[in-house]
Amino acid sequence: MHKAGFVNIIGNPNVGKSTLMNALVGEHLSIITSKAQTTRHRIMGIVNGEDFQIVYSDTPGLLHSTYRLQEKMLEFSLSALLDADILLYVTDGQDNPDKNGDFLSKIKRFEQTQKQAKIIVIINKIDLITPETLEKLYDYWHQELPTAIILPISALNKFGIEVLFKQIKDNLPESEPFFPKDQLTDKPARFFVTEIIREKILLNYQKEVPYSVEVEVDSFKEKPLAETTQNVDNKQFKHKNRVCLHISATIYCERDSQKGIIIGKNGLALKKIGTLARKDIEAFFEKPVYLQLFVKVDPNWRSNVARLKHYGYDLN
């Protein structure tokens, strides 16, 4: 008997969905920052065992859209209700469920109509709340979603992850695997390069700049280390890689003023982003990296349907 299914993670911004995703998959697939709207795409992480395959999906935080990019992000979240075998609804002690009452109503309809599927309510960050608060949250969610399993966890500290994994595995439907057993994700390598760069921008710039930025990989090639012009330290890779990844990427923003901020005085801000991103890209691919970054202006790309499709914000 083989089990396989789609386990989709949803919830409001900043409740720890991406941290949970990475803890369950065991890889840093989803970028994590304290800023809302960090996750923009639906990102799959695949976990395989001899008799099971779990296809996890991290989704953007639920929000009321004010421009076309946010509309596309909400579409990714809504799509998680269409193919879920198990729905993980993540909340925490600071979360306000009424913030997206319409979406909670959709989850209740999912509970009533998708009898073969299962909902697990994840009360995350329990290390930050009192036992009394946890008990109140448990009672609240039991009343809102009577058939759901309710589990308290701390994704950051990996408390409760094993219990959650067992619940997921026990509730998977019988099925053949949906993906090859050696596949980790549905996204190409270039996608994770753009996400790592965008994470560094989110962490190092303030106000509107991080939300006005999109990243695109222009070139992604492997070259022998002997052809690498940059001084790349290969010692950390124990000489198991005689190749270096040569990556060229462009950071797009909406205004010239934002371009100046991203580059910084004498290019120092951009250099910092490049250095931080390169280290994480090397860790992700376990290879030395030569990274070039450029900055260009793409006016109002967040509201331009054609540009959004070009950047991959399309369900089709």
C-alpha positions in Angstrom: 0.0 0.0 0.0 1.4 3.4 -1.1 0.1 6.7 0.2 0.4 10.1 -1.5 -1.3 13.4 -1.3 -1.2 17.2 -1.4 -0.8 19.0 1.9 -1.4 22.7 1.5 -0.4 25.3 4.0 -2.5 28.4 4.4 -3.1 31.2 6.9 -2.7 34.9 7.5 0.6 36.7 7.0 3.4 36.3 9.6 2.0 33.2 11.4 4.9 31.0 10.4 3.8 29.2 7.3 7.1 29.3 5.5 9.0 28.3 8.7 6.6 25.3 9.0 7.1 24.4 5.4 10.9 24.3 5.7 10.7 22.3 8.9 8.4 19.7 7.3 10.5 19.4 4.1 13.9 19.6 5.8 15.1 22.2 3.3 15.2 26.0 3.1 12.7 26.2 0.2 10.6 29.2 1.3 12.2 32.5 2.2 11.5 33.8 5.7 11.4 37.4 7.0 9.3 39.2 9.6 7.7 41.3 6.8 4.2 40.5 5.5 3.9 39.3 1.9 7.3 37.6 1.9 5.9 34.6 0.0 4.5 35.5 -3.4 4.2 32.1 -5.1 2.8 28.7 -4.3 5.9 26.7 -3.6 5.9 22.9 -3.5 8.2 20.8 -1.4 8.2 17.0 -1.8 9.0 14.5 0.9 9.3 10.8 0.0 9.4 7.6 1.9 9.4 4.0 0.8 5.6 3.8 1.1 4.5 7.5 0.9 4.9 10.8 -0.9 3.9 14.1 0.7 3.6 17.1 -1.6 3.6 20.2 0.6 2.6 23.7 -0.7 3.5 27.0 0.9 1.2 29.8 -0.1 1.1 33.6 0.2 -0.5 35.0 3.4 -4.1 35.8 3.1 -4.7 39.5 2.4 -7.1 42.0 0.9 -5.6 42.9 -2.5 -5.0 46.5 -3.5 -3.1 45.9 -6.8 -2.8 43.2 -9.4 0.2 41.4 -7.8 -1.7 40.9 -4.6 -4.7 39.6 -6.6 -2.4 37.0 -8.1 -1.0 36.1 -4.7 -4.5 35.6 -3.4 -5.3 33.3 -6.4 -2.3 31.1 -5.4 -3.8 30.9 -1.8 -7.3 30.1 -3.1 -5.9 27.4 -5.4 -4.8 25.5 -2.2 -8.4 24.8 -1.5 -9.0 23.0 -4.8 -6.5 20.1 -4.7 -5.8 19.7 -1.0 -6.0 16.2 0.5 -4.9 17.7 3.8 -5.2 21.4 4.6 -2.9 22.9 7.2 -4.4 26.2 8.5 -1.7 28.0 10.5 -2.5 30.5 13.2 -0.9 31.8 16.4 -1.6 33.8 19.5 -1.4 37.1 17.8 -3.5 36.2 14.8 -6.9 37.7 14.2 -9.1 35.2 12.4 -11.7 37.9 11.6 -9.1 39.7 9.4 -10.0 37.4 6.5 -13.4 36.2 7.5 -14.3 35.5 3.8 -11.5 33.0 3.5 -12.4 31.3 6.8 -15.9 30.9 5.4 -14.3 29.1 2.4 -12.4 26.8 4.7 -15.6 26.0 6.6 -17.3 25.1 3.2 -14.2 23.0 2.4 -14.7 21.1 5.7 -18.4 20.5 4.9 -18.0 19.5 1.3 -14.6 17.8 1.0 -15.4 14.9 3.3 -12.5 12.9 2.0 -10.0 15.6 2.9 -8.8 16.6 6.4 -8.1 19.9 8.0 -5.4 20.3 10.6 -5.4 23.6 12.5 -1.8 24.5 13.6 -1.5 26.8 16.6 2.0 28.0 16.0 4.5 29.8 18.3 3.1 28.3 21.4 6.4 29.2 23.2 5.2 32.8 23.1 1.8 32.3 24.7 0.5 31.1 28.1 -1.2 27.8 28.7 -4.4 29.7 29.4 -4.2 31.4 26.0 -3.5 28.1 24.3 -6.6 26.6 25.9 -8.8 29.4 24.7 -7.4 29.1 21.2 -8.0 25.4 21.2 -11.6 25.9 22.3 -12.2 28.6 19.7 -10.9 26.6 16.7 -12.7 23.5 17.9 -15.9 25.5 17.7 -15.1 27.1 14.3 -13.9 23.8 12.6 -15.4 20.9 14.6 -14.0 18.1 12.5 -10.4 19.5 12.4 -7.4 18.1 14.2 -5.9 20.9 16.3 -2.2 20.7 17.1 0.0 23.2 19.1 3.5 23.5 17.7 6.6 25.8 17.5 7.8 25.5 13.9 10.9 27.6 14.7 11.9 25.3 17.5 10.6 22.2 15.7 8.4 21.3 18.7 5.5 19.2 17.7 6.7 18.6 14.1 7.0 14.8 14.6 3.5 14.6 15.9 2.2 16.7 13.0 4.1 14.6 10.5 2.5 11.4 11.9 -0.9 13.0 11.6 -0.2 13.9 8.0 1.1 10.5 7.1 -1.9 8.7 8.8 -4.4 10.9 6.9 -2.9 10.6 3.4 -5.0 8.8 0.9 -3.9 5.7 -0.9 -2.2 6.7 -4.2 0.7 6.2 -6.4 3.3 9.0 -6.2 2.6 12.2 -8.2 6.3 13.0 -8.8 9.5 11.1 -9.3 10.8 9.9 -5.9 14.0 11.9 -6.2 12.3 15.2 -6.9 12.4 17.8 -4.1 10.3 20.6 -5.6 8.3 21.7 -8.6 10.3 24.9 -9.0 13.5 25.2 -11.2 16.9 26.2 -9.8 16.6 29.7 -11.1 13.5 30.3 -9.0 15.4 29.7 -5.7 18.1 32.1 -6.8 15.5 34.8 -7.3 13.9 34.1 -4.0 17.2 34.2 -2.1 18.1 37.5 -3.6 14.6 38.9 -2.8 14.9 37.7 0.8 18.1 39.7 1.2 16.3 42.8 -0.2 13.4 42.3 2.2 15.8 42.0 5.1 17.9 45.0 4.2 15.6 47.7 2.8 12.6 49.4 4.4 9.3 51.0 3.5 8.0 50.3 -0.1 11.2 49.3 -1.7 11.1 45.5 -0.9 7.5 45.2 -2.1 8.3 47.1 -5.4 11.0 44.7 -6.3 11.1 41.6 -8.6 14.1 39.5 -9.5 14.9 37.7 -12.7 17.8 35.4 -13.5 19.3 36.3 -16.9 22.0 33.7 -17.0 22.6 30.5 -15.0 25.7 28.4 -16.1 28.2 26.0 -14.8 31.8 26.7 -15.6 35.1 25.0 -14.5 36.7 26.7 -11.6 39.7 27.5 -13.8 37.5 29.8 -15.9 36.2 31.7 -12.9 37.5 35.2 -12.8 36.2 36.0 -9.3 38.3 34.9 -6.3 36.0 32.0 -5.2 36.9 30.2 -2.0 36.3 26.5 -2.7 37.6 25.2 0.6 34.2 25.0 2.3 33.1 22.6 -0.4 36.0 20.2 0.3 37.0 20.3 -3.4 34.1 18.0 -4.3 33.0 20.5 -6.9 35.3 21.5 -9.7 32.7 23.7 -11.2 31.4 27.2 -10.3 27.9 28.5 -10.9 28.0 31.7 -12.9 24.8 33.6 -12.3 23.6 36.9 -13.7 20.4 38.4 -12.3 18.5 41.7 -12.6 16.6 43.4 -9.8 13.6 45.3 -11.2 12.0 48.2 -9.3 9.2 50.6 -10.2 10.9 54.0 -9.9 14.3 55.6 -10.5 14.4 56.7 -6.8 14.1 53.1 -5.7 16.9 52.1 -8.1 19.2 54.6 -6.4 18.3 53.3 -3.0 18.9 49.7 -4.0 22.3 50.5 -5.5 23.3 52.8 -2.7 26.2 55.2 -2.4 29.2 54.0 -4.5 27.2 50.8 -5.1 27.8 49.6 -1.5 24.1 48.6 -0.8 23.9 46.4 -3.9 27.3 44.9 -3.1 26.1 43.9 0.3 23.0 42.2 -1.1 25.2 40.4 -3.6 27.5 39.1 -0.9 24.7 37.9 1.4 22.8 36.3 -1.5 25.9 34.6 -2.9 26.6 32.9 0.4 23.1 31.5 0.7 23.0 30.4 -3.0 26.3 28.5 -2.4 24.8 26.8 0.6 21.7 25.9 -1.3 23.5 24.4 -4.3 26.6 23.3 -2.4 28.8 24.8 -5.1 30.8 28.0 -5.3 29.0 30.9 -7.0 30.0 33.9 -9.1 27.1 36.3 -8.9 26.5 39.5 -10.9 23.6 41.8 -10.0 22.0 44.6 -12.1 19.2 47.0 -11.3 16.6 48.3 -13.8 13.3 50.1 -13.6 10.1 48.4 -14.8 7.4 51.1 -14.1 4.3 49.8 -12.4 5.0 46.2 -13.1 2.9 45.1 -10.1 -0.2 46.4 -11.9 0.7 45.3 -15.4 -1.0 42.0 -16.3 1.6 41.2 -19.1 4.5 41.9 -16.8 3.1 39.8 -14.0 2.7 36.9 -16.4 6.2 37.3 -17.5 7.5 37.2 -13.9 5.5 33.9 -13.3 2.4 35.2 -11.5 0.0 33.1 -13.4 -1.8 29.9 -12.5 -1.9 28.6 -16.0 
